[in-house]
Amino acid sequence: MRLLVETFYDIIEHEPDGAPIKRLHLLGHGIAHSREEQFAFLSGFFGGPSLYAQKYGHSNVREMHVHVEIDEAAKDTWLRCMQEALKRTNVAGDVAQEIMGHFTRVAAILVNR
């Protein structure tokens, strides 16, 4: 999970495809903060320790993102960057597909404009 998150945020931080998401993160707490919080959230989301909920008392993704304006384009960019991160970390095709299914459903509920 750590490798996936680090790879994802390397794409966001350093590659043109990630620029729109990088801008959103820079309006908030920044990339370094997001790397840690996403790892904490995904740990619990995929059945490991509920690190995010232990720290904040919840793991409600809508509440986490209420301060961020997320449109369809941002959602799609996030998903493309995560798909690329899964590919780069050699997550098997069927597992990557299942993970992306979860991410796609969650991303859809975060669109707020």
N, C-alpha and C positions, 0 to 999 in steps of 0.2 A: 504494500500500500504506500509506503514511504517513497519508493522508487517511482511509482505511478504519479504521485502528487508532485514530486520534484521535477519529473519529466514534463508534466503538464505545465507547471509554472515556468519552467525554462522556455517552453514554447511561447507562453503568454508574454513573458518578460523580454525575450530576445528576437522573436521572429515576427515578420510583418503580419502574418495571419492572426497573431494574438493581440495586435495593437488595440483594437476596440475594447477588449476585455481588460487589458492593462490600464487603459484610461479609466475604466470604471473602478478598478481597484485603487488607483491613485487618488480618486475622489474620496475614498474611504480610509481604511487603516493601512493600506499599502500591501505590496506583494509579500514581504517577509511574514507579516501577520497572517495573510491569507494562506500561505503555505502551511503554517502550523495549524490554523483553524480547520482547513479542509482535511488535513490528515486526521485531526481529532474527530471531526464529524464522520468521515468515511470509515474510520475504524469501527465505530458503533453501527453505522449504516449497514456494513457488511458482516456484522455478527461478532466483532471483536469487542474490546473494552469500550464502554460508552464515555470516552474521554470528553467529548464536547458537552454532553448532558451533565457529567460530573462537575464540570467547570461552570456552566451557565444555568443548570437546572432544567434545561429543555433541549430538544434537538429539532425544533420546528423551523424548517427551511424558509417558509414564508416570513416568519418573524425575523430570521437572520438577515433577510434581504430586503426588508421593508424600506430601508433608506436608499436603495439602489433602483434607478430607473432601468428596467429591463424590457427591451422590445424584442420582437421576433428575430431581428438581425443579430442582436447580442446573444440570444438563446442559441441560434444556429451556429454562430461563431464559437461559442463555448463548447458545444457538442462536437464540432469539427476538430477543435484543438484536443479535446479529450480522446476522440477516436484516434487521432495521430499519436497521442501519448500511449494509448493501449498498444498500438502497432509497434512503437519504438521500444516498449518494454516487453515485447514478445508474448503478450497475453494471447493464449490460444483463441482461434477464430470463434468457436462456439461459446467460450467463456466471455470473450470480448463482446460478442453479440448480446449475451444475457446482461452483462454490465451496462452496455449502452441502452438496452431496453429500460433499465431502471433509471438511468440518467435522463433519458428522453422524457419519461413520464414526470419526473421531478422538475426538469427544466420547463416543461409546459406550464406547470402551475406557478412558476415564478414570473412569467410575463405579466407585467403590470402597467404597460402603456402601449 
